[in-house]
């Protein structure tokens, strides 16, 4: 996330150096921090989902050799492609659903 912040008194505006555009109009501090939290949380959830769906692929063994799992890689890429092409809201919902399923698996194993 590469942001630049403009400030006028108690109002803020967020500029993205990635999209080279304003992400917000003049808003209160809480709106900026909420935007950051939402983006950071989505980024975190994406990493958890990707690791879960691709593991053990993309990891390295003790000798420094990358582990390949073509089947999981293809399944992840197909799921990702399907989710992304349906728009941002559908993509976010798909990430959220996968993340919640992972958390349920973790919680059920802790309860044993």
C-alpha positions as CSV (number, residue, x, y, z in Angstrom):
1,X,0.0,0.0,0.0
2,X,1.6,3.3,-1.1
3,X,-0.4,6.2,0.0
4,X,0.2,10.0,0.3
5,X,-2.0,12.0,2.6
6,X,-3.3,15.5,2.1
7,X,-4.6,17.3,5.2
8,X,-6.9,20.3,5.6
9,X,-7.5,20.9,9.3
10,X,-9.3,17.8,10.5
11,X,-10.0,16.4,7.1
12,X,-7.9,14.1,5.0
13,X,-7.6,12.9,1.5
14,X,-5.8,9.7,0.4
15,X,-3.7,9.5,-2.8
16,X,-2.6,6.1,-4.1
17,X,0.8,6.1,-5.8
18,X,-0.2,2.7,-7.3
19,X,-3.3,3.8,-9.2
20,X,-2.1,7.4,-9.3
21,X,-5.5,8.7,-8.2
22,X,-7.3,9.9,-5.1
23,X,-8.9,7.1,-3.2
24,X,-11.1,9.4,-1.1
25,X,-12.6,12.8,-1.0
26,X,-12.0,15.0,2.1
27,X,-12.9,12.7,5.0
28,X,-12.5,12.4,8.7
29,X,-9.6,10.6,10.3
30,X,-11.8,7.6,11.2
31,X,-12.7,7.1,7.5
32,X,-9.1,6.9,6.5
33,X,-8.1,4.5,9.3
34,X,-11.2,2.3,8.5
35,X,-10.1,2.2,4.8
36,X,-6.6,1.2,5.9
37,X,-7.9,-1.5,8.2
38,X,-10.1,-2.9,5.5
39,X,-7.3,-3.0,2.9
40,X,-4.8,-4.5,5.4
41,X,-7.3,-7.1,6.6
42,X,-8.1,-8.2,3.0
43,X,-4.4,-8.4,2.3
44,X,-3.9,-10.6,5.4
45,X,-6.8,-12.8,4.5
46,X,-5.6,-13.2,0.9
47,X,-2.2,-14.4,2.1
48,X,-3.8,-16.9,4.5
49,X,-6.1,-18.3,1.8
50,X,-3.4,-18.5,-0.8
51,X,-1.0,-20.3,1.6
52,X,-3.8,-22.8,2.5
53,X,-4.9,-23.5,-1.0
54,X,-1.4,-23.8,-2.5
55,X,0.5,-25.6,0.4
56,X,2.9,-27.3,0.1
57,X,3.5,-25.7,-3.2
58,X,5.5,-22.5,-3.2
59,X,7.4,-23.6,-0.1
60,X,11.1,-24.5,0.0
61,X,12.6,-27.7,1.3
62,X,15.6,-27.9,3.6
63,X,18.0,-28.0,0.7
64,X,16.6,-24.8,-0.8
65,X,14.6,-26.5,-3.5
66,X,11.1,-25.1,-4.2
67,X,8.3,-27.6,-3.7
68,X,5.9,-27.8,-6.6
69,X,2.4,-29.0,-6.4
70,X,0.9,-28.5,-9.9
71,X,-2.5,-29.8,-9.0
72,X,-3.0,-27.4,-6.1
73,X,-1.4,-24.5,-8.1
74,X,-3.9,-25.1,-10.9
75,X,-6.8,-25.3,-8.5
76,X,-5.8,-22.1,-6.8
77,X,-5.3,-20.2,-10.1
78,X,-8.7,-21.5,-11.4
79,X,-10.5,-20.4,-8.2
80,X,-8.7,-17.1,-8.2
81,X,-9.4,-16.4,-11.8
82,X,-13.1,-17.3,-11.4
83,X,-13.4,-15.1,-8.3
84,X,-11.6,-12.0,-9.7
85,X,-13.4,-11.9,-13.1
86,X,-16.8,-11.6,-11.3
87,X,-15.8,-8.2,-9.8
88,X,-14.3,-6.8,-6.6
89,X,-17.3,-7.5,-4.3
90,X,-17.6,-11.1,-5.4
91,X,-13.8,-11.5,-5.0
92,X,-13.8,-10.1,-1.5
93,X,-16.8,-12.3,-0.6
94,X,-14.9,-15.4,-1.9
95,X,-11.8,-14.5,0.1
96,X,-13.9,-14.0,3.2
97,X,-15.7,-17.3,2.7
98,X,-12.4,-19.2,2.2
99,X,-10.9,-17.5,5.2
100,X,-13.8,-18.3,7.5
101,X,-13.6,-22.0,6.4
102,X,-10.0,-22.1,7.4
103,X,-10.7,-20.5,10.7
104,X,-13.5,-23.1,11.4
105,X,-11.0,-25.9,10.7
106,X,-8.5,-24.3,13.1
107,X,-11.2,-23.8,15.8
108,X,-12.5,-27.4,15.5
109,X,-9.0,-28.8,15.9
110,X,-8.4,-26.6,19.0
111,X,-11.5,-28.0,20.6
112,X,-10.3,-31.6,20.6
